[in-house]
Amino acid sequence: MMIRLRRALTVAACSVAALVLPATAPAGAEIVGVIVYNTGSEGPVMGCPQTIQAGITDPDGSRYEITDNGNPLSPVQIDEHGDPFVLWTPAGLGWHTIEVRQFKPGGATATGRLDIDVRRIGINSGSVCLVNGLPFPINPRTGSLFT
């Protein structure tokens, strides 16, 4: 009876370890993706705010920097999941290189990159952005879609 109980406990402990180990975040810093939200079907709009956000696997204690073609964007904020985001208003047409850098305690760093083309011009009217003469339903203060 005791042998069966020990085997059952050993199997149970190994099963729990097998479930827990893959769920553990990697030891190093890792940016799993960079996205620009609320760009519409034709991409971001010069003059209209959009939100840039990065997905982070291990955000604890990290500091972040987000740049557009090497120029820092600010203020970088952190959402409830520990992922950094910033409100971005493209200042020019053409290709933009968005980079997110994560600086972890102890010196580890990670960089995520997104190249995105800005092909439209908008006018930020304060309550909506006008694109090609039509209202683009983005709140210029938050970069989020009006719903």
C-alpha positions as CSV (number, residue, x, y, z in Angstrom):
1,M,0.0,0.0,0.0
2,M,2.8,2.5,0.9
3,I,4.7,1.7,-2.3
4,R,1.6,2.5,-4.4
5,L,1.0,5.7,-2.5
6,R,4.7,6.8,-3.1
7,R,4.5,5.9,-6.8
8,A,1.2,7.9,-7.1
9,L,2.8,10.9,-5.3
10,T,5.9,10.7,-7.5
11,V,3.8,10.5,-10.7
12,A,1.7,13.4,-9.5
13,A,4.8,15.5,-8.6
14,C,6.3,14.8,-12.1
15,S,3.1,15.7,-13.8
16,V,2.9,19.1,-11.9
17,A,6.5,19.8,-12.8
18,A,5.9,19.0,-16.5
19,L,3.0,21.4,-16.5
20,V,4.8,24.2,-14.6
21,L,8.2,24.2,-16.3
22,P,7.0,25.0,-19.9
23,A,4.9,27.9,-18.5
24,T,7.9,29.5,-16.9
25,A,9.1,32.6,-18.7
26,P,12.6,32.4,-20.3
27,A,15.5,33.7,-18.3
28,G,16.4,36.4,-20.7
29,A,14.4,39.5,-21.8
30,E,12.2,38.8,-24.9
31,I,9.9,41.1,-26.9
32,V,7.4,38.8,-28.7
33,G,5.9,41.5,-31.0
34,V,5.4,45.1,-31.8
35,I,2.1,46.4,-33.1
36,V,0.5,49.7,-34.2
37,Y,-3.2,49.7,-33.3
38,N,-6.1,51.5,-34.9
39,T,-4.5,52.2,-38.3
40,G,-7.5,51.3,-40.4
41,S,-7.3,49.0,-43.4
42,E,-4.7,51.2,-45.2
43,G,-2.2,51.6,-42.5
44,P,-1.2,54.5,-40.2
45,V,-2.0,58.1,-41.0
46,M,0.4,61.1,-40.8
47,G,-1.0,63.6,-38.3
48,C,-3.4,61.1,-36.5
49,P,-2.4,59.3,-33.3
50,Q,-2.1,55.6,-33.1
51,T,-1.0,53.4,-30.2
52,I,2.3,51.4,-30.5
53,Q,2.5,48.4,-28.1
54,A,4.9,45.6,-27.5
55,G,4.3,42.2,-26.0
56,I,6.8,41.2,-23.3
57,T,7.4,37.8,-21.9
58,D,9.2,38.9,-18.7
59,P,8.4,42.5,-17.8
60,D,9.4,42.5,-14.1
61,G,11.5,45.5,-13.2
62,S,12.2,46.5,-16.9
63,R,12.7,49.9,-18.3
64,Y,11.6,50.6,-21.9
65,E,12.4,52.9,-24.8
66,I,10.3,53.2,-28.0
67,T,11.6,55.0,-31.0
68,D,10.4,56.1,-34.5
69,N,13.3,56.2,-37.0
70,G,15.7,56.5,-34.0
71,N,13.7,59.4,-32.3
72,P,12.5,58.6,-28.8
73,L,8.7,58.6,-28.3
74,S,7.3,59.5,-24.9
75,P,5.8,59.0,-22.5
76,V,6.2,55.3,-22.6
77,Q,3.5,53.8,-20.3
78,I,2.9,50.3,-19.0
79,D,-0.5,48.5,-19.3
80,E,-2.0,46.2,-16.7
81,H,0.0,43.2,-18.2
82,G,3.3,44.9,-17.9
83,D,3.5,45.6,-21.7
84,P,4.9,49.0,-22.8
85,F,2.9,51.3,-25.1
86,V,3.1,54.9,-26.4
87,L,0.9,57.2,-28.4
88,W,2.5,57.9,-31.8
89,T,1.5,60.5,-34.3
90,P,3.5,59.9,-37.5
91,A,5.2,63.2,-38.6
92,G,6.1,62.1,-42.1
93,L,5.1,59.9,-45.0
94,G,7.1,56.9,-46.0
95,W,8.6,54.0,-44.1
96,H,9.1,54.2,-40.4
97,T,11.2,51.9,-38.3
98,I,9.6,51.4,-34.8
99,E,11.9,49.9,-32.2
100,V,11.1,48.9,-28.7
101,R,14.0,48.3,-26.4
102,Q,13.6,46.5,-23.0
103,F,16.3,47.1,-20.4
104,K,16.1,44.4,-17.6
105,P,17.7,44.7,-14.2
106,G,21.2,43.0,-14.4
107,G,21.9,44.3,-17.9
108,A,19.9,42.0,-20.2
109,T,18.4,43.8,-23.2
110,A,16.0,42.9,-26.0
111,T,14.9,44.8,-29.1
112,G,11.7,44.4,-31.1
113,R,11.3,46.0,-34.5
114,L,8.5,46.9,-36.9
115,D,8.8,48.6,-40.3
116,I,5.6,50.3,-41.3
117,D,4.6,52.5,-44.3
118,V,2.7,55.7,-43.7
119,R,0.9,56.6,-47.0
120,R,-2.0,58.8,-45.9
121,I,-2.3,62.3,-44.5
122,G,-4.9,63.2,-41.9
123,I,-5.9,66.3,-40.0
124,N,-6.3,66.0,-36.2
125,S,-9.5,68.1,-35.5
126,G,-9.4,67.5,-31.8
127,S,-12.3,65.1,-31.6
128,V,-11.6,63.0,-34.7
129,C,-9.0,62.8,-37.4
130,L,-10.0,63.7,-41.0
131,V,-8.5,61.4,-43.6
132,N,-9.2,62.0,-47.3
133,G,-12.0,64.4,-46.2
134,L,-13.7,61.7,-44.1
135,P,-13.7,61.3,-40.3
136,F,-11.3,58.6,-39.1
137,P,-12.8,57.4,-35.8
138,I,-9.7,57.6,-33.6
139,N,-9.8,59.6,-30.4
140,P,-6.8,62.0,-30.9
141,R,-6.1,62.1,-27.1
142,T,-5.9,58.3,-26.6
143,G,-5.2,56.8,-30.0
144,S,-8.1,54.4,-29.5
145,L,-11.1,53.8,-31.8
146,F,-14.3,55.6,-30.9
147,T,-17.0,53.0,-30.3
